[in-house]
Amino acid sequence: MDALIYTVMSGAERSLREQQVRANNLANADTPGFRADKSFATAMRTPGYGYDARHMSELSANGISERAGAIRQTGRDLDVAVTGDGYFTVQNAGGEAYTRAGSIAIDAEGTLTVNGRALLGEGGPIVLPPYTAVQIGADGTVSVQAPGQAEMQPVDRLKLVKPEAGALVKNEAGLLVPRDPRVAQLPMDETVQLKAGYLEGSNVSAVEEMVATMATSRDFEIQMKLYGAAERMAQAGDRLVRG
């Protein structure tokens, strides 16, 4: 019984954590550019002398689903979607962070932003000069039409990155950062392509998340039944000892 308790309680904790992840995914099913969270667990032996027979479920590092979300046309010039693999780079408190959200805004100083964070280019935050029109090319080039001018003039180029699969994790703000803490920033990748006038939606599948939520609920119920079985086994052992 004593060995079983370790497995049961850690398994129940893993199920509760999984339910939280699924609930958060469902809550962001309509958030543009959102990447669904994934949780992982591995089996481990309980450390310490005399605990070799006790095994637990250990939560390991989190991950994200990297499949693309559906792209919809908006007709807005400052809405851009990444086609294929790749991410936009935004300014973060710790340096750089990455996102698939492409609804770009321009603040009072002319800085390009995404969800209130400065969008980075080759030379840092992109600040526009006086303009009458803004255009973002397929390669990320940002161009403006100056007052009194007929032609578009390039200002900067968005820093687009393409990390290896599994190289990014989410931070507390929900932004993507390198999994390896030794990596301060990712290099620019010139092969990433954009589509102006479009936005990528969340890659969350509501059906998949609902099915996974029900399966996780059943897992938790099983863990609780095992907990009751462990308690009955302990009581039976006590009766044998007293008898």
Sequence and secondary structure as in RCSB ss.txt:
>XXXX:A:sequence
MDALIYTVMSGAERSLREQQVRANNLANADTPGFRADKSFATAMRTPGYGYDARHMSELSANGISERAGAIRQTG
RDLDVAVTGDGYFTVQNAGGEAYTRAGSIAIDAEGTLTVNGRALLGEGGPIVLPPYTAVQIGADGTVSVQAPGQA
EMQPVDRLKLVKPEAGALVKNEAGLLVPRDPRVAQLPMDETVQLKAGYLEGSNVSAVEEMVATMATSRDFEIQMK
LYGAAERMAQAGDRLVRG
>XXXX:A:secstr
 HHHHHHHHHHHHHHHHHHHHHHHHHHTTTSTT   EE  EEEEE  STT TT EEEEE   EE      EEE  
 TTBEEEESS EEEEEETTEEEEE   BEEE TTSBEEETTEEBEETTEE B  S SEEEE TT EEEEE TT S
S EEEEEB EE   TT EEE TTS EEESSTT       TT EEEETEEE     HHHHHHHHHHHHHHHHHHHH
HHHHHHHHHHHHHHHHH 
